[in-house]
Amino acid sequence: MTAVFPKCAAGWSTTKPTAGTTATAGVAFSGTYKGKMTMVWSDSGVKVTNLTGTGTGNTLGMTDMTGTGAAAPQNQCDSFIGTGTFGGGGNTITVKVDTGAKACADNDAAPTGVTVTGNAVITGGTGKYAGAKGTLKANGTFNIKSTDAGSTESAAFTLTIAGNIG
């Protein structure tokens, strides 16, 4: 038996999906996160041992940010590595900075401002973002006072991030 005018429950369709399409292109995520980071300098580089911030914008309720990172700067503009988590309300996404990310100092010696640019690749999540994937574009700034080996400093940072969570 076939209905002449089939009617589906709310949210359902009688239209057959097109091959190669997905149900969703992802959820738009964007925000500006501000907070503090702790840096420890050594003879061979710098480690960000603690980064915490709070976000505003289209954060999807994930207003908390944490992270760590490291770099071995040899030039005024160098690559860095890092991982982080955006979370709130029982949901999180985890990210890893991609290999093309750069940290570029305004001057060749401290004190100076530093601008970071690159992509954060979503590696997973929890809650409604369990299994999340995607890439977020990131741009940020912070200042450094010293690059002396053995020194530790805390600096304010701002990070703007945007992309789709799939």
C-alpha positions as CSV (number, residue, x, y, z in Angstrom):
1,M,0.0,0.0,0.0
2,T,1.3,3.5,-0.9
3,A,0.0,6.7,0.4
4,V,-1.1,9.2,-2.3
5,F,0.0,12.2,-0.2
6,P,2.5,10.9,2.4
7,K,2.9,12.9,5.5
8,C,5.9,12.6,7.7
9,A,6.4,13.4,11.4
10,A,8.0,16.8,12.2
11,G,11.7,16.8,11.2
12,W,11.3,13.9,8.7
13,S,11.1,14.0,4.9
14,T,10.0,11.8,2.0
15,T,12.8,13.3,-0.1
16,K,15.6,10.9,-0.8
17,P,19.1,12.3,0.2
18,T,21.4,13.2,-2.7
19,A,24.5,11.0,-2.9
20,G,27.6,12.6,-1.4
21,T,25.8,15.2,0.7
22,T,25.9,15.3,4.5
23,A,23.0,16.2,6.8
24,T,24.8,19.3,8.1
25,A,27.7,21.5,7.2
26,G,28.5,22.1,10.8
27,V,27.6,24.5,13.5
28,A,29.1,28.0,13.3
29,F,31.4,28.8,16.2
30,S,33.2,32.1,16.8
31,G,34.4,34.1,19.7
32,T,36.9,36.3,21.3
33,Y,38.7,34.8,24.3
34,K,40.7,36.9,26.7
35,G,42.7,35.7,29.7
36,K,46.2,35.0,31.1
37,M,49.0,32.7,30.0
38,T,52.1,31.6,31.9
39,M,55.4,31.3,29.9
40,V,58.6,29.6,31.1
41,W,61.7,30.4,29.1
42,S,64.7,28.1,28.7
43,D,67.9,28.1,26.6
44,S,66.1,26.3,23.8
45,G,62.7,27.9,23.8
46,V,59.5,28.8,25.6
47,K,56.7,26.7,27.0
48,V,53.2,28.0,27.7
49,T,52.4,26.0,30.8
50,N,49.0,27.4,31.5
51,L,46.6,29.4,29.4
52,T,43.1,30.2,30.6
53,G,40.5,32.5,29.1
54,T,36.9,33.5,28.9
55,G,35.1,34.0,25.6
56,T,32.3,36.1,24.2
57,G,30.5,35.9,20.9
58,N,28.9,32.9,19.2
59,T,30.7,30.5,21.6
60,L,27.8,28.0,21.7
61,G,28.0,28.1,25.5
62,M,31.7,27.1,25.5
63,T,32.9,30.3,27.2
64,D,35.9,28.6,28.9
65,M,39.3,28.1,27.2
66,T,42.4,26.3,28.4
67,G,45.6,25.3,26.6
68,T,49.3,24.7,26.5
69,G,52.0,25.2,23.9
70,A,55.7,25.5,23.1
71,A,58.1,27.1,20.6
72,A,61.8,27.2,19.9
73,P,62.0,30.6,18.3
74,Q,65.1,31.2,16.1
75,N,63.6,34.0,14.0
76,Q,61.2,36.9,14.5
77,C,58.4,34.7,13.0
78,D,58.4,31.0,13.9
79,S,56.1,28.0,14.1
80,F,54.7,26.8,17.4
81,I,52.8,23.8,18.7
82,G,49.8,23.8,21.0
83,T,46.6,22.1,22.2
84,G,43.5,23.4,23.9
85,T,40.0,22.9,25.0
86,F,36.9,25.1,24.6
87,G,34.1,24.2,27.0
88,G,31.1,25.0,29.1
89,G,27.7,23.5,30.0
90,G,29.0,19.9,29.9
91,N,30.2,20.3,26.2
92,T,33.8,20.6,25.0
93,I,35.8,20.6,21.8
94,T,39.5,19.8,21.8
95,V,41.9,21.4,19.3
96,K,45.5,21.0,18.1
97,V,47.3,23.9,16.4
98,D,48.2,22.9,12.8
99,T,51.8,22.9,11.5
100,G,51.3,26.1,9.5
101,A,50.6,28.3,12.6
102,K,53.0,31.1,13.3
103,A,54.0,33.3,16.2
104,C,55.5,36.6,15.0
105,A,57.2,39.2,17.3
106,D,56.8,42.9,16.5
107,N,60.6,43.4,17.3
108,D,63.6,41.2,17.3
109,A,64.1,41.6,21.1
110,A,61.9,41.7,24.2
111,P,59.9,43.5,25.4
112,T,57.6,43.2,22.4
113,G,54.2,42.2,21.1
114,V,53.6,38.9,19.5
115,T,50.9,38.0,17.0
116,V,49.8,34.4,16.4
117,T,47.9,33.2,13.3
118,G,46.9,29.8,12.1
119,N,44.4,27.0,12.3
120,A,43.2,25.0,15.2
121,V,42.1,21.5,14.0
122,I,39.3,20.0,16.1
123,T,40.3,16.6,17.3
124,G,37.2,15.6,19.3
125,G,34.8,16.7,21.9
126,T,32.4,15.7,24.7
127,G,28.7,16.1,25.2
128,K,26.8,17.2,22.1
129,Y,30.2,17.7,20.4
130,A,31.5,14.1,21.0
131,G,33.4,13.1,17.8
132,A,33.5,16.7,16.6
133,K,35.7,17.6,13.6
134,G,36.6,20.8,11.7
135,T,39.1,23.6,11.5
136,L,38.9,26.9,13.2
137,K,40.8,30.0,12.1
138,A,42.7,31.6,15.0
139,N,44.3,35.0,15.4
140,G,45.7,36.3,18.7
141,T,48.1,38.7,20.5
142,F,50.1,38.9,23.7
143,N,53.2,40.7,25.0
144,I,56.5,39.4,26.3
145,K,58.7,41.2,28.7
146,S,61.8,38.9,28.7
147,T,63.3,35.9,26.9
148,D,66.0,35.2,29.5
149,A,66.5,31.5,30.2
150,G,64.9,30.6,33.5
151,S,62.5,33.5,33.6
152,T,58.8,32.9,34.1
153,E,56.1,35.5,33.2
154,S,52.4,35.9,33.1
155,A,50.9,37.8,30.2
156,A,47.4,38.8,29.1
157,F,46.2,37.4,25.7
158,T,43.4,37.9,23.3
159,L,42.4,35.2,20.8
160,T,39.8,35.4,18.1
161,I,38.6,32.1,16.7
162,A,36.0,31.1,14.0
163,G,34.9,28.2,12.0
164,N,32.4,25.3,11.9
165,I,32.1,22.4,14.3
166,G,31.1,19.3,12.3
